[in-house]
Amino acid sequence: MKSKFKTAFAAAALSLSAVAAHADNIVEIAAADDRFSTLVAAVTAAGLAETLSGPGPFTVYAPVNDAFAALPEGTVETLLKPENKQQLTNVLLYHVDDRKLMAGMIPAGSNYFKPILASERLCITAGSDGVMIADGTGAMANVIIADIQADNGVIHVVDKVLLPGTRPACH
C-alpha cells in the first residue's frame, strides 16, 4: 500500500509543481505521468526499464509524447518493432547520462556532453534563455521542465526526441 501511495504522491507532485519528491526512481516517475507514456513504452520495448530503475545515477533527457508525435509518421511504430530493438536502444541511450546533472551544474555557454551512447555527443547550451540540447542532426531541443529529482538521478523534460547522427557543433 505504501508503494501505491508513494507513486500517487509523486505523480501529484509532478503534475502540480513539476518537481517530484525523492520517492521513486526515474522509471516510476515517468510511468506515473501520462506525458511520458510513449517514452515508457519505448524504454520497456528496449528492455531498459530495469537498468533505468537501478541505482544510477542517471540524468534522463525525457521527451514528452508530443515530441515523439512530431517525428515523421511511422517512426515510433517502426522503432518499437522487435527487429529494431538495437536502433531503439541507441536512440534511448542517447537521452541518458551516467551522472546526476542538475540544471545548475551545466556550465554557461555551449559544451559537449557524452551520453551513455558513447559513440555520440550532445551539445548542451545553458544561458539566460534556459537549457537547449543540440542532437546529432543539429536540431535543438528545449528543456521545458528541469530538475525532476528521483532516487537514482534526475529528469529534464525535453520537447524533442534527440537523434544520433553526425556530431553537433557547439557554438
N, C-alpha and C positions, 0 to 999 in steps of 0.2 A: 504494500500500500504506500509506503514512503516513497518508493521509486516513482510511482504514478504521480504522487503529489509533487515531487521534485521536477518531473518532466512538465507537468501542467504549470507549475510556478515559473519555470524557465521560459516556457512559451509565452506566458502572460507578460513576463518582464521584457522579453524580446519585442513583443507587439507594442507594449506601452512605452518603453523607453529606449529600445534598440540596444540595451545592454543587459545580457543575461547574468544571473547570479553564478557564482563559482560552484555550480551544482552538477553539471553534466559535461560530457565530453563533446567534441566537435560534431560527431555524427548524431548524437542525441539531440543537440540543439538544432541542427539542420532538419532532422526528421520531425521535430515538433513545430516547425514553421512551414506553412504551405507555400511560401515564396520560394522554397528550395526543393520542391518535390521532384523536379527534373534532375537536379544535381544529385539528390539522394538515390533516385533510380539509376543514374549513371554510375555512381560510386558502388552501388550494390551489384550492378551488372559487371563491373570491372573487378569485383572481388576485393575492393579496397576498404570496405566498411570496418572490418576487424582491425586493419592497420591503423586507420584514422580514429579508431576508438581506443587505441593503445596509449601508452604513457607519453608519447611525443618527446619533446614539444614540437608543435606544428603551427605554422601560420597558413591559413587557407584563404585564398582569394576566391570567394564563393559567388559564382554568378547566380542571379535570380532567374526565375522561369522566363521572364521576358527576354533575358539575354540569350537563352537557348532558342526561344521562338524567333529571334532575329537572324539566326543562322539560315543559310539557304535551305529551301524546302527539302525535306527528306534527310537532312544531315544527321539529326538526332536519332531518327529511326535506324539509319544505316550504321551509326556508331554503336547502337545498342545490340546489334546482331552479334551472336556468339563468335562468328568468324572474324569480327573486327575488334575483338577484346583488347588486343595489344595496342591498336591505334587509340581506342577509347582510354585505356590506361595511360598512355603517353599524354593525351590531352589533359586528363585529370591531374597527373603528377606535375604538369606544367603550372598548376594552380596551387602547389604546396611547397612551402619552405620548411626545412627541418630545424627551424629555430622559432622562438616566440618573438615576433617583431611587432611591437605595439606601434601605432602610427607615429607617436612622438620619437621613436627610435630611428625612423627613416631620416637620413640626413637631408638637409635642404639641397635643392638642385636635383640634377639627374644622375642616377647611379645604377650600375648593373647589379642585379641580384641573381643568384643561382638557385633555381627551384630544384626539387628532388629529381626532375627530369634533367639529369646532369649535362646532357649534350646541348642544352638550350640556355638562354639567358632572358631575363626580363629587364626592361629599363623602367625603373620606378622614379617618378619625379614628385618631390614634395615641395610645395610652395604655399603662398598665401591663398591660392585657389583650392587647396586641398591636395589630395594624392591622386596621381594618374599613373597608369601602367601601360607601357607600350609592349605589345607582344611580338612574336616572330614575323608577323605580317606587317608590322609598323603601325597597326591600328591601335587606338588608345581606349583604355577602359578607365572609368572613373570609380574611385572608391566612394560609394554613396552612403555607407554606414561603416565606421571604423571601430575597432577595438571591442568586439563582442567576445568577452572572455569565457573560456572553457577551462575545465580542469586540466586539459592536455594541450593548451595553446590558445590561439586567438583566431577569430574570423574577421576578415574585412570583406564586406559585401561589395561586389562589382557589378557594373551594368553591361558588361560584355564578356562573352566567353573568350578566354585567352587561347590563341592558337600558335603552336610551334611553327617555325619557319626559319628564314634567314635571320640572323641576329639583329635585333633592333638597334638603331643608332641612338645613343643618348646625346642630347644636346645640352 
